[in-house]
């Protein structure tokens, strides 16, 4: 084979090589199997499984039975934090309003992230007011790791569980209240019917 790595990467490598050679993003499983010099049916099955995996992940699409189009690796959706970090790196000096306009994040979220970057000595705050600017001091290709993020996520999960329990308790109380109210209405109807007779 001549290619190091997992079998999925090997299949991907040969799909990309086929695309480079033919100039077309379309391929068939036979194209890949031939490139891998696979003859036995039993050995072809893992190739077919990888191609199905590419389709599931959005890396390729099935045009028709036995024909695929390679789209490319699945792209991770940029988070608000990614957008904020890229904007800070591009501009070097930013305000909360700038970041809010670009990312769509709330002011509180942005301020919390900026404070984290100040603690990591990546940013410097210029001024004391809420409308101050922030300057990039230490540039890095990736944003600094947020060690507090795991703890924050854990707190949020706990808070969601508590809110869910409270909502379920309130719903149970409302159902009990509603059923007792319906029973009272039914008793009143019965009493009214008895008076009419």
Residue pairs with C-beta under 8 A, 6 or more apart in sequence:
1 10
1 36
1 37
3 9
3 10
3 13
3 14
5 13
7 46
7 50
8 50
8 53
10 36
11 32
11 36
11 47
11 50
11 51
11 54
12 50
12 54
12 59
14 32
14 35
14 36
15 27
15 32
15 54
15 60
15 70
16 70
17 35
18 27
18 31
18 32
18 35
19 25
19 27
19 70
25 69
25 70
25 71
26 63
26 67
26 68
26 69
26 70
27 67
27 68
27 69
27 70
28 66
28 67
28 68
29 44
29 47
29 48
29 51
29 66
29 68
30 66
32 47
32 51
33 44
33 47
36 47
38 44
38 47
51 60
51 68
54 60
54 68
54 70
55 61
55 62
55 68
57 74
58 71
58 74
59 70
59 71
59 72
59 73
59 74
60 68
60 69
60 70
60 71
61 68
61 69
61 71
62 68
63 69
78 86
80 103
80 104
80 105
80 109
81 113
81 143
82 143
83 102
83 103
83 105
84 99
84 102
84 103
84 105
84 110
84 113
85 143
87 94
87 98
87 99
87 102
87 103
88 94
88 99
88 117
88 123
88 134
88 136
89 136
89 139
91 98
92 135
92 136
93 126
93 133
93 134
93 135
93 136
94 133
94 134
95 131
95 132
95 133
95 134
96 107
96 110
96 111
96 114
96 130
96 131
97 131
99 105
99 110
99 114
100 106
100 107
100 110
103 110
114 123
114 125
114 134
116 144
116 146
116 148
117 123
117 134
117 143
117 144
118 124
118 125
118 134
120 144
121 137
121 138
122 136
122 137
122 138
122 140
122 144
123 134
123 135
123 136
123 137
124 134
124 135
124 137
125 132
125 134
126 132
126 133
126 134
126 135
127 133
